[in-house]
Amino acid sequence: MNEQQTFPRQVVTTIFYGFVAFLVFYTGYANVLREVNYSIAHHRAIDYAISIWFLISGSFILAAALLNLWHPRMAAWLALTGGLLACGRYALTLCGLVLTGFPQIFTPAGYTQFLLPAILVYMVIAYANWVRTTTEQVVNPFLWLGSGVARPRSRVIIVSALILSTATVGLNIRLNLMTTRTVTHQMKWSIDERSHDSRCQQVVILNFIEAPGYGIILCSDDLVQYLAATNNETVTVVFELTYALGLPNNYKVKQVSQWQGELFGRARSFFHCKGYVDGGCDPYYLGSRPGFPLDWK
């Protein structure tokens, strides 16, 4: 077997591996930032473990990038290992986003954190597996993809996914489908002392007056102190909503009566419904209009 690539091909492959490793690291880093910045009232140590998982898989691919300059086939084993480690988590994340909030995938953040790295990780797996088993001259990933050496199925999946995902995100931005708007809701508040989040001792539960069965959970000791000092059972809450593909994506709590700040969350993630009838929400709690109140237009 011909072990060596020419030096330019080695450099191209090394840059490709390094870029994919960077994207995987970025996904893990963004996952940590969400844990630090979002108002999550439940302990989610699993998300930190997921971040470490991304860091480990990215480290394998980064090591492959360095080793590729001397031993392409040995580097392919490392790249394949790192790609397989990352692939399962990307697949689960994308499935979760499709089921709970698919517009997030087609935002710039979703593209750089999930779509693009997931596609390129698949490309790393397919390419590294070919390098590991081929008896032909080893070529760089782009020649492998474009010269007909790659399996037709892999080539179709990679090229189609790159074109379609990039085009969809581009159209989302170009057609101004990514928009923000401010909405105001009257909400009834309560304080729960059973916080499972190390960043706050207590959590605030806000329920919509228009639909009491739906509420949000916020982690903010500052907001707890403010509400504890007020005599009003209801507060005016100002939300900043972000839309992608014309559908609700994320929200920020910008103001609670006189309290001002910025608490982050996902519009569909922290709602709960009180009262159930025949497996569904009690209509009394649903409010006068269907769906989550932040989805109302």
C-alpha positions in Angstrom: 0.0 0.0 0.0 1.2 3.5 -0.7 1.3 5.2 2.6 2.4 8.7 1.7 0.5 11.6 0.2 2.4 14.4 -1.5 3.2 17.3 0.8 0.4 19.6 -0.6 -2.1 16.8 -0.1 -1.0 16.2 3.4 -1.4 19.9 4.2 -4.9 20.1 2.7 -6.0 17.0 4.7 -4.4 18.4 7.9 -6.3 21.7 7.4 -9.5 19.8 6.8 -9.1 17.7 9.9 -8.2 20.7 11.9 -11.2 22.7 10.7 -13.6 19.9 11.6 -11.9 19.6 15.0 -12.4 23.3 15.5 -16.1 23.0 14.7 -16.5 20.1 17.1 -14.7 22.1 19.9 -17.0 25.1 19.1 -20.1 22.9 19.5 -18.8 21.8 23.0 -17.9 25.4 23.9 -21.4 26.7 22.8 -23.0 23.9 24.9 -21.1 25.2 28.0 -22.1 28.8 27.3 -25.8 27.8 27.1 -25.4 26.1 30.5 -23.8 29.2 32.0 -26.0 31.9 30.4 -29.5 30.3 30.1 -32.0 30.4 32.9 -32.3 26.7 33.5 -33.9 25.8 36.8 -33.0 22.1 36.7 -29.6 20.6 37.3 -28.2 19.5 33.9 -24.8 18.0 34.6 -25.5 15.7 31.6 -25.0 18.7 29.3 -21.5 19.4 30.8 -20.8 15.7 30.2 -21.9 16.1 26.6 -19.5 19.1 26.2 -16.7 16.9 27.5 -17.7 14.2 25.0 -17.4 16.8 22.2 -14.0 17.9 23.5 -12.8 14.3 23.6 -14.0 13.5 20.0 -12.5 16.8 18.8 -9.2 16.0 20.4 -9.0 12.7 18.4 -9.7 14.6 15.1 -7.1 17.3 16.1 -4.5 14.6 16.8 -5.3 13.1 13.4 -4.6 16.5 11.8 -1.2 16.6 13.3 -0.3 13.0 12.7 -1.5 13.1 9.1 1.7 15.0 8.2 3.7 11.9 8.8 1.3 8.9 8.8 -1.9 9.4 6.9 -3.3 6.0 7.5 -2.6 6.0 11.2 -4.2 9.5 11.3 -7.2 8.0 9.6 -7.8 5.7 12.5 -7.8 8.6 14.9 -10.1 10.7 12.7 -12.5 7.7 12.3 -12.6 7.2 16.1 -13.2 10.9 16.8 -15.8 11.1 14.0 -17.7 8.1 15.3 -17.7 9.6 18.9 -19.0 12.9 17.7 -21.5 11.5 15.1 -23.8 9.8 17.6 -24.2 13.0 19.6 -24.8 15.2 16.6 -27.4 12.8 15.3 -29.3 12.8 18.7 -29.0 16.6 19.0 -30.4 17.1 15.4 -33.2 14.7 16.1 -34.0 16.5 19.3 -34.0 19.9 17.5 -36.3 18.6 14.7 -38.8 17.3 17.3 -38.7 20.2 19.7 -37.6 23.3 17.8 -36.4 22.7 14.2 -36.2 26.4 13.2 -33.1 26.6 15.4 -31.2 24.4 13.0 -31.5 27.0 10.2 -30.2 30.0 12.1 -26.6 31.0 11.8 -25.9 29.6 15.3 -27.6 26.3 14.4 -25.7 26.0 11.2 -22.3 26.6 12.7 -22.9 24.6 15.9 -24.8 21.6 14.5 -25.6 21.4 10.8 -22.2 22.1 9.2 -20.1 20.2 11.8 -22.5 17.2 11.6 -22.1 17.1 7.8 -18.3 17.5 7.9 -18.0 14.9 10.7 -19.9 12.4 8.4 -17.4 13.4 5.7 -14.5 12.7 8.1 -15.9 9.2 8.9 -16.4 8.3 5.2 -13.0 9.7 4.1 -11.0 8.2 7.0 -12.6 4.8 6.5 -11.6 5.0 2.8 -8.0 6.0 3.7 -7.9 3.2 6.2 -8.9 0.5 3.7 -7.7 1.7 0.3 -4.8 0.2 -1.6 -4.8 3.2 -4.0 -2.8 6.5 -3.7 -4.2 8.5 -0.8 -5.7 11.8 -1.9 -7.0 14.7 0.1 -10.7 14.8 1.1 -11.8 17.2 -1.6 -10.2 15.2 -4.4 -11.7 12.1 -2.8 -15.1 13.7 -2.9 -14.9 15.2 -6.4 -12.9 12.7 -8.4 -15.3 9.8 -8.1 -13.2 7.8 -5.6 -15.8 8.3 -2.9 -18.8 6.0 -2.8 -21.7 7.5 -4.8 -24.0 7.4 -1.7 -21.5 9.2 0.5 -20.9 11.8 -2.2 -24.6 12.4 -2.7 -25.3 12.7 1.0 -22.4 15.1 1.7 -22.9 17.4 -1.4 -26.7 17.5 -1.1 -26.6 18.2 2.6 -24.0 21.0 2.2 -25.9 22.7 -0.6 -29.4 22.4 0.9 -28.4 23.4 4.4 -26.4 26.4 3.2 -29.1 27.5 0.8 -31.8 27.2 3.5 -29.9 29.3 6.0 -29.0 31.8 3.3 -32.7 32.2 2.3 -33.7 32.5 6.0 -31.4 35.5 6.3 -32.0 36.9 2.9 -35.8 36.8 3.0 -35.7 38.3 6.6 -37.3 35.2 8.0 -35.1 35.7 11.1 -36.9 38.5 13.0 -37.5 39.7 16.5 -40.5 41.2 18.2 -41.4 42.3 21.7 -44.6 41.0 23.4 -46.0 41.7 26.8 -48.0 39.3 29.0 -49.6 39.5 32.4 -48.3 36.7 34.6 -48.8 35.4 38.1 -45.6 34.6 39.9 -44.5 32.2 42.6 -41.2 31.3 44.2 -40.0 27.7 44.5 -37.3 27.1 47.0 -36.4 23.7 45.5 -33.9 24.9 43.0 -31.7 22.3 41.4 -29.4 24.9 39.9 -26.2 25.9 41.6 -26.6 29.4 40.2 -29.6 30.4 42.2 -31.0 29.4 45.6 -34.6 29.7 44.5 -36.4 29.8 41.2 -39.3 32.0 39.9 -42.3 30.4 38.2 -44.3 32.7 36.0 -47.7 31.5 34.8 -49.6 33.3 32.0 -52.9 34.9 33.1 -54.4 34.3 29.7 -53.4 30.6 29.9 -52.7 29.5 33.5 -51.6 26.1 32.4 -48.5 27.4 30.7 -45.6 28.9 32.6 -41.9 29.5 32.5 -39.2 28.9 35.1 -36.5 31.5 35.7 -33.3 31.2 37.7 -32.3 34.6 39.1 -31.7 35.5 42.7 -32.0 39.1 41.8 -35.5 38.6 40.4 -36.5 36.6 43.4 -35.5 39.4 45.7 -37.4 41.9 43.6 -40.6 39.9 43.6 -40.3 39.1 47.3 -40.4 42.8 48.0 -43.5 43.5 45.9 -47.1 43.2 47.1 -48.5 42.4 43.7 -49.5 38.9 42.8 -49.3 39.6 39.1 -46.5 41.2 37.1 -46.1 42.5 33.5 -43.5 40.5 31.7 -41.8 41.8 28.5 -40.5 39.1 26.2 -38.2 39.5 23.2 -39.0 36.7 20.7 -36.7 35.5 18.0 -38.2 33.9 14.9 -36.5 31.6 12.3 -38.2 30.5 9.1 -41.1 32.5 10.4 -41.5 30.2 13.5 -40.7 30.9 17.2 -37.1 30.1 18.0 -35.8 31.6 21.2 -37.0 34.1 23.8 -35.5 36.5 26.3 -37.2 37.9 29.4 -36.3 41.6 29.2 -38.4 43.1 32.0 -40.6 42.0 34.9 -42.6 45.0 36.1 -39.9 47.4 37.2 -37.1 44.8 37.2 -35.0 44.9 34.1 -32.5 42.3 33.0 -31.9 39.6 30.3 -32.9 36.0 31.0 -32.5 33.5 28.2 -34.4 30.4 27.3 -35.9 28.5 24.5 -39.6 29.2 23.7 -40.7 25.6 23.8 -38.4 24.1 26.4 -39.5 25.3 29.8 -43.3 25.3 29.6 -45.4 23.0 31.7 -49.1 22.3 31.7 -51.1 21.9 34.9 -54.2 19.8 34.9 -54.8 16.9 32.5 -57.9 15.5 31.1 -57.8 12.3 29.0 -54.1 12.6 28.5 -54.2 16.2 27.4 -54.2 19.6 29.0 -57.4 20.7 30.7 -59.0 23.2 28.3 -59.6 25.5 31.3 -55.8 25.9 31.6 -55.1 26.3 27.9 -56.6 29.7 27.6 -58.7 31.3 24.9 -56.3 30.5 22.1 -54.5 27.3 21.2 -50.8 26.7 21.6 -48.2 28.3 23.8 -48.8 31.9 24.6 -45.5 33.0 23.2 -46.5 31.5 19.9 -49.6 33.7 19.7 -49.6 36.3 17.1 
